[in-house]
Amino acid sequence: MYTPSYFKDEDLASLHRQIEGTRLATLVSADQTGLQAIHVPLLLDPNAGPNGTLFGHLAKANPQWKTLAAGEALVIFQGADAYISPSFYAAKAEHGKVVPTWNYLAVHAYGRAEVFTDPARLLQIVSGLTDKHEAGRAKPWAVSDAPADYIEKMLNGIVGFAIPIDRLEGKRKLNQNRSADDIAGVSKGLAASQHPLDRQIAQLMSQGETRV
């Protein structure tokens, strides 16, 4: 991922927060036909390995799992993003030499996958994912709510994978390369937007996340 130095996020705790906060990741791998991609929810064990380990599952009907372990995989965790209008910049009134850009957060995780079909490990993954995404509901659903024989049948239709993270790349593009007045203008402009992602970026900028 192209990342100028002022946009780099190399703090492991920050990278893990972005991973944990991304509900649906993009898993990219390659086989003899070219690149393959799927959008999947994942679990992170931050203590498994120096950079953590990702866990998830694919349908057996999805051929991507058959070559997933053959080479390096890339997992993309996309955060909030916002279009930045030149009209937000103080520099527009000063000299007009401004153009649009895009602010965003992203983490790329790289590693080699292990694929498995062990029912106990699969049950642990689907239960963990369910518990994570049911959290906060008044009456959260649990895997154990379904009949055991039905769950056994469902587990037989999926393949699990673990990806120990070999390296992480983080990017927090929040106008760190602009002046304080331009940053303030962008934050104010986005805060007034009706789009929730714009307001998320504005909040990050107002919290001092633009410091290099």
C-alpha positions in Angstrom: 0.0 0.0 0.0 1.5 3.4 -1.0 1.9 5.2 2.3 3.9 8.5 2.6 5.6 8.8 6.0 3.2 11.3 7.4 0.2 8.9 6.8 1.8 5.8 8.3 0.3 4.1 11.3 2.9 1.7 12.8 1.4 1.4 16.3 0.3 -2.2 16.8 -2.5 -1.3 19.3 -3.9 1.2 16.8 -3.7 -1.3 13.9 -5.5 -3.9 16.0 -8.3 -1.5 16.9 -8.9 -0.9 13.2 -9.0 -4.6 12.6 -11.4 -5.2 15.5 -13.6 -2.3 14.4 -14.0 -3.5 10.8 -17.0 -5.7 10.6 -16.4 -7.1 7.1 -12.9 -7.6 5.7 -11.7 -8.3 2.2 -9.6 -11.5 1.8 -7.4 -11.6 -1.3 -5.4 -14.6 -2.5 -4.1 -15.9 -5.8 -4.3 -19.2 -7.7 -3.5 -20.3 -11.2 -6.4 -18.3 -12.7 -5.3 -15.0 -11.0 -6.5 -13.1 -8.0 -9.5 -14.2 -5.9 -11.3 -12.1 -3.3 -14.1 -12.6 -0.8 -15.7 -10.4 1.9 -15.7 -12.1 5.3 -16.1 -11.3 9.0 -13.0 -12.2 10.9 -11.8 -12.7 14.5 -8.4 -11.4 15.7 -6.4 -13.1 18.5 -4.0 -10.3 19.3 -1.8 -12.5 21.4 -1.3 -15.3 18.9 2.1 -14.4 17.3 4.0 -11.1 17.2 1.3 -9.3 15.1 -1.7 -11.4 16.1 -3.6 -14.1 14.1 -6.8 -13.8 12.1 -9.5 -16.5 12.0 -12.4 -17.0 9.7 -14.2 -19.5 7.5 -15.3 -20.0 3.9 -18.0 -22.1 2.3 -16.8 -25.4 0.9 -18.6 -24.4 -2.3 -16.2 -21.5 -2.6 -13.1 -22.7 -4.5 -10.9 -20.0 -3.1 -10.2 -22.1 0.0 -8.5 -24.8 -2.0 -5.6 -22.6 -2.9 -5.7 -20.2 0.1 -2.7 -21.8 1.8 -0.6 -22.0 -1.4 0.8 -18.5 -1.0 0.7 -15.2 0.8 -2.8 -13.8 1.5 -3.8 -10.1 1.9 -6.6 -9.1 4.2 -7.9 -5.5 3.9 -9.6 -3.7 6.7 -11.2 -0.5 5.4 -12.2 2.2 8.0 -14.0 5.4 7.7 -13.5 7.6 4.6 -14.5 11.0 3.4 -14.2 13.1 0.2 -12.3 16.4 0.9 -13.6 19.4 -1.1 -11.0 22.1 -1.9 -13.6 24.6 -0.5 -12.7 23.3 3.0 -9.2 24.6 2.8 -8.1 28.0 4.1 -5.6 27.9 1.3 -8.4 28.2 -1.3 -9.0 31.8 -0.3 -5.3 32.6 -0.1 -4.0 31.3 -3.4 -6.6 28.9 -4.9 -3.9 26.2 -5.5 -5.9 23.3 -4.1 -7.4 20.1 -5.4 -9.8 17.5 -4.0 -8.5 14.5 -2.1 -9.8 11.7 0.0 -9.2 11.0 3.7 -9.5 7.4 5.0 -8.2 4.7 7.3 -7.0 1.3 6.2 -5.0 -1.6 7.4 -3.5 -4.3 5.3 -2.5 -7.6 6.9 -0.3 -10.2 5.2 0.3 -13.8 6.0 0.1 -17.4 4.9 -3.1 -19.2 5.8 -3.6 -22.6 7.4 -6.8 -24.3 6.3 -8.7 -26.8 8.5 -12.0 -28.7 8.8 -11.8 -29.8 12.4 -15.4 -29.5 13.8 -14.2 -28.3 17.2 -12.1 -25.5 15.7 -14.9 -24.5 13.3 -17.4 -24.4 16.1 -15.1 -22.1 18.1 -14.8 -19.7 15.1 -18.5 -19.5 14.3 -19.4 -19.2 18.0 -16.8 -16.4 18.4 -18.0 -14.5 15.4 -21.6 -14.9 16.5 -20.9 -13.7 20.0 -19.0 -10.7 18.7 -21.7 -9.5 16.4 -24.7 -10.3 18.6 -23.1 -8.4 21.5 -25.3 -5.4 22.6 -28.6 -6.9 21.4 -31.4 -7.2 24.0 -31.7 -10.9 23.3 -28.5 -12.1 21.6 -28.7 -15.3 19.5 -26.1 -18.0 20.3 -25.0 -20.9 18.2 -26.2 -23.2 21.0 -29.7 -21.9 20.4 -29.9 -24.0 17.2 -30.3 -27.9 17.3 -26.9 -29.6 17.6 -27.5 -31.9 14.6 -28.3 -28.8 12.5 -25.1 -27.0 13.6 -23.1 -30.2 12.8 -24.5 -30.2 9.3 -23.8 -26.5 8.8 -20.2 -27.0 10.0 -19.7 -29.7 7.5 -20.4 -27.1 4.8 -17.5 -24.7 5.7 -13.7 -24.6 5.9 -11.9 -22.7 8.5 -8.6 -20.8 8.2 -6.1 -19.1 10.4 -3.7 -16.4 9.1 -0.8 -15.6 11.4 0.0 -12.0 10.5 3.5 -11.7 9.1 3.3 -8.0 8.5 0.9 -5.1 8.9 0.6 -1.8 7.0 -1.6 1.0 8.4 -2.6 4.2 6.8 -4.4 7.1 8.4 -4.8 9.8 5.8 -6.2 12.8 7.7 -4.5 15.8 6.0 -1.4 15.5 8.1 0.5 17.1 5.1 -1.7 20.3 5.3 -1.4 23.4 7.4 -3.2 23.7 10.8 -5.7 26.2 9.2 -6.4 23.7 6.3 -6.9 20.9 8.8 -9.3 22.9 10.9 -11.3 23.9 7.8 -11.6 20.2 6.7 -12.6 19.1 10.2 -15.3 21.8 10.4 -16.6 21.1 6.9 -16.9 17.3 7.5 -18.5 17.8 10.9 -21.3 19.7 9.2 -21.9 16.8 6.7 -25.0 14.6 6.8 -22.9 11.6 6.0 -21.9 9.6 9.2 -18.5 8.6 7.7 -17.6 12.2 7.1 -18.4 13.0 10.7 -16.3 10.1 11.9 -13.3 11.5 10.0 -14.0 14.9 11.4 -14.0 13.5 14.9 -10.7 11.8 14.4 -9.2 15.0 13.1 -10.6 17.1 16.0 -9.0 14.5 18.4 -5.6 15.3 17.2 -5.2 12.3 14.9 -3.6 14.6 12.3 -0.4 15.0 14.2 2.6 13.6 12.2 
